[in-house]
């Protein structure tokens, strides 16, 4: 059950304006019955202005009257007919200006260590385009001599959970398609970095 917007202020109003029991008010406001009793005795929530749950659309007068007649009944939150605000879709990922020059390094690391990832998955993780990924892959990127493969999680370009989820998804897709999952090349520091 959803909690009222301001539980203590709602409890203050219900104590002052209804004959509901402490248990009923406590159950609706998700407070302890002793806390509600303390509010009634002016020991708790001193100075809090009561918030009318009827005016805010959280309760109806009929619901309060129903529970006043039956001490064992519990208040139920009123359902609003108002349209809910639309959830914002996740659009393009914003990368701070200071981190934008790190994107090619993150792309190079993903291409080297997780070759099973599709370009679309890399683009979603890093927040870049397929064209940039391709230019890093074939070393035609304008800054190709200065690209050093670095972990995009450590660079702050994506989260470890996002990366793990994308890698698992790519591995499952490769297994379903019957493709062998390519192994990343072994890195030997004395030999230098392997090709991407």
Buried (B, 14 or more C-beta within 10 A) or exposed (E): EEEBEBBBBBBBBBBEEBEBBBBBBBBBBEBEBEBBBBBBEEEBBEEBEBBEBBEBBBBBEEBBEEBBEEEEBEBEBBEEEEEEEEEEEEEEEEBEEEBEEBBBBBBBBBBBBBBBBBBEBBBBBBBBEEEBBEBBBEEEBEEEEEBEBBBBBEBEBBEEEBBEEBBEBBBEBBEEEEEEEEEEEEEEEEEEEEEB
